[in-house]
Amino acid sequence: MCANYEGFFKKFHETIDNCMDDVTRNNFANLETNSKRVAYLCSLPAIKSYDLRSDIEKSETGGEFPVKKDLEKARQLKDEGNKAVQKGDWAKALQLYSQSMVFVPRKETEELSILYANRSAALSHLEQYEETLSDIKRCLSLGYPRHLRYKVYERKARTLLVLKRNQEAITAFQNTISALDEAESLNKEKRQKMRTDAKLMLEILNKGLTLAGNPKDPEPLKKTPPKPKLPGKNNPQYPAASEAIQIDFDEKKGRYATATRDIQAGETLLIERPFSGVLLGEYSRTHCQNCFIKCSIPLPCPNCPNVVFCSEKCSDTAQKTYHSYECQILPLLWKSGCSVTCHIALRMITQNRKEYFNEISANIDEKPTGVYKTSDYRNIYHLVAHEDERTKQDFLHRSQMTVFLVKLLEISGYFDGKPREKPVEIDELKSMGVDEKHNEAVALIGGLVLKNLQILQFNAHEVFELQCPKPRVGKNIIKHNGKSVFLAGAIFPTLALFNHSCDPSVVRYFCGPYIVVKAVKNIKKGEEVAENYGPIFTTVPKENRQADLKEQYWFDCTCVPCQQNWPLYEEMTENYMRFKCDSDRPCPNVVAVPYDCQEFMIKCGLCEQHTNILKGLKSLQDTDMMYKLGRAAMEEGKYGEAIKKFVEILKLYDATLAPPYKSYYDCIQDMRRCMLALGNYSIV
Ligand SMILES: C[S@@+](CC[C@H](N)C(=O)[O-])C[C@H]1O[C@@H](n2cnc3c(N)ncnc32)[C@H](O)[C@@H]1O
């Protein structure tokens, strides 16, 4: 997830570069802290006089700027929704009402309440009953017109009946009857009929409940997926990780994860929420801004038309923290074409108040001790940034980017602690300079933004979901053939401590907002538990892997496949089998035995003892059949069952054979696909 400087940044960087004479350049090069770098750049006349307006106007990225709520647009979409209803196309109506809501200005509460009422009707027809009730609740809380309330109370009552929540249904029918008194626009006969029907329902319900001894209503169905859990105990020092993981340190490799005991393939090793994460602009109206889940029934931000949330909880979290500041600057950020990495660097600030950073700044350079908490910025601050290896040009480039992000923070009201309420006007971009009253904040927060940009270069992860094709009627959704789609960028502080291997031992996927890391191999106590930063040895040649890792992550990979020149999957030979030497002394050697070998006791070239390959072959005789069963379970979407089979096979393989060989990686690859199928997905 490298920063890419598209949009108007290229020109901005070039202009500033050209304005810097040798003295200025030297002055900048001699600066030793991030704070000083940002403060110095901000003080340059070239920055202060840089006019962004024409760049923004010319920029072809990121859509419109500024973007405002738009009642006319909202009404137009609502009308289209109503037309869809007339055609009986409830799914389309649901979509159009949701789109309409996004554009309703905050003060138009009645308009919004009508949209929630209309959407609740669509949801009810689509048999999404819990969601119907949620929209009715929202509609009533927003002051839905009194003369229409009988409609939503009646819908609520009937929805509760379907859910067998009869006690609540009684109250809703009673409310329907009261609301009918105010239903001025309803003609007399219809009103009378509804009243009679509701009374009849009340009678039936009351009788039924008395006969049944007044049982309690069932609990509302929970729609949010349960929080994933580590199966055993957590590591007390790194609570996001299992006690099967510890973090070690080596001068060359820095921190890295190892196994505290034997780990079996399939075990969950880490579950973590991001410290910060940012959804890509293109998903901002389809996925929750806060947890990245696809929202089929989105809740709009009341203040901007830019983002949606999956629930009141996510909306509240965002509004109380980062989104209050980002709400009005998002269009400018997207228009600028800056990468999601830059946005995360900003979010790492906006999610906490300025005072928080003031408090921790005094001793931020001291490594924190104690429990390693995901939510503690100080842990993030000490992630790898390779500051000592950076060139002056690198610092200059990132500092220029920081100047823009600092300007955005000023515009957002962050430095004053007062989120702005109005969209940004183009004339506010006459200068990249920041008001001098914010000089101290610019140095502190700007310095942290610059640090964040460096940290994110090496520690950010992509958040993805599986996009699966719509199943044919009566068929299961086939998730293992889904396409992984990059939705967001995020930083997971504990996972960021795992080093890379081209033959990783884990797979990661997303479950709600959590990243879940599972073992895809059996890992021995003391062995490194490595993840993968991109290139895998089975598909990418060694030179390319090494070059990519060096360029992106600044290290020389010395994993086993790199050291031992393991072949690509396609080049793995099937002419012989790689038996582990099974002498009674521990011997690391591999005994390569041709398939057509006639002998069964083979001498090890290293320890000179004999390995009984017949015994090994016997233990493997069922693996082909087991693999077929695992594959069949996977094809039927029975992922848990398939994973169990693959785990059993790996156990047998590991007792006898030494990788790399094709059937081992076939099994791992299929197990990975099954594990990914357990994570977030959407149907396209
Ligand atoms: C996400 S961090 C991993 C944790 C890091 N080692 C630490 O101490 O915080 C990525 C950085 O770790 C180092 N690293 C990761 N994998 C490595 C490997 N296989 N060998 C050597 N260094 C590695 C590199 O410096 C890389 O830029």
The ligand as an SDF file (V2000), in Angstrom:
LIG
                    3D

 27 29  0  0  0  0  0  0  0  0999 V2000
    5.4700   -4.7370    9.4860 C   0  0  0  0  0  0  0  0  0  0  0  0
    7.0770   -4.5540   10.0830 S   0  0  0  0  0  0  0  0  0  0  0  0
    7.3260   -6.0620   10.9140 C   0  0  0  0  0  0  0  0  0  0  0  0
    7.7310   -5.8720   12.3540 C   0  0  0  0  0  0  0  0  0  0  0  0
    9.0780   -5.2810   12.5550 C   0  0  0  0  0  0  0  0  0  0  0  0
   10.0960   -6.2840   12.4270 N   0  0  0  0  0  0  0  0  0  0  0  0
    9.1920   -4.5630   13.8940 C   0  0  0  0  0  0  0  0  0  0  0  0
   10.2220   -4.6950   14.5370 O   0  0  0  0  0  0  0  0  0  0  0  0
    8.2730   -3.8370   14.2820 O   0  0  0  0  0  0  0  0  0  0  0  0
    7.9710   -4.6580    8.5840 C   0  0  0  0  0  0  0  0  0  0  0  0
    9.4620   -4.4710    8.7420 C   0  0  0  0  0  0  0  0  0  0  0  0
   10.0000   -5.5770    9.4380 O   0  0  0  0  0  0  0  0  0  0  0  0
   11.2280   -5.9970    8.8440 C   0  0  0  0  0  0  0  0  0  0  0  0
   11.0360   -7.3440    8.2750 N   0  0  0  0  0  0  0  0  0  0  0  0
    9.8830   -7.9400    7.9560 C   0  0  0  0  0  0  0  0  0  0  0  0
   10.0800   -9.1860    7.5020 N   0  0  0  0  0  0  0  0  0  0  0  0
   11.3980   -9.4010    7.5340 C   0  0  0  0  0  0  0  0  0  0  0  0
   12.2190  -10.4940    7.1850 C   0  0  0  0  0  0  0  0  0  0  0  0
   11.7080  -11.6310    6.7110 N   0  0  0  0  0  0  0  0  0  0  0  0
   13.5400  -10.3490    7.3420 N   0  0  0  0  0  0  0  0  0  0  0  0
   14.0840   -9.2060    7.8120 C   0  0  0  0  0  0  0  0  0  0  0  0
   13.3530   -8.1190    8.1650 N   0  0  0  0  0  0  0  0  0  0  0  0
   12.0160   -8.2220    8.0280 C   0  0  0  0  0  0  0  0  0  0  0  0
   11.5450   -4.9830    7.7800 C   0  0  0  0  0  0  0  0  0  0  0  0
   12.3340   -3.9940    8.3550 O   0  0  0  0  0  0  0  0  0  0  0  0
   10.1870   -4.4250    7.4190 C   0  0  0  0  0  0  0  0  0  0  0  0
   10.2490   -3.1250    6.9010 O   0  0  0  0  0  0  0  0  0  0  0  0
  1  2  1  0
  2  3  1  0
  2 10  1  0
  3  4  1  0
  4  5  1  0
  5  6  1  0
  5  7  1  0
  7  8  2  0
  7  9  1  0
 10 11  1  0
 11 12  1  0
 11 26  1  0
 12 13  1  0
 13 14  1  0
 13 24  1  0
 14 15  1  0
 14 23  1  0
 15 16  2  0
 16 17  1  0
 17 18  1  0
 17 23  2  0
 18 19  1  0
 18 20  2  0
 20 21  1  0
 21 22  2  0
 22 23  1  0
 24 25  1  0
 24 26  1  0
 26 27  1  0
M  CHG  2   2   1   9  -1
M  END
$$$$
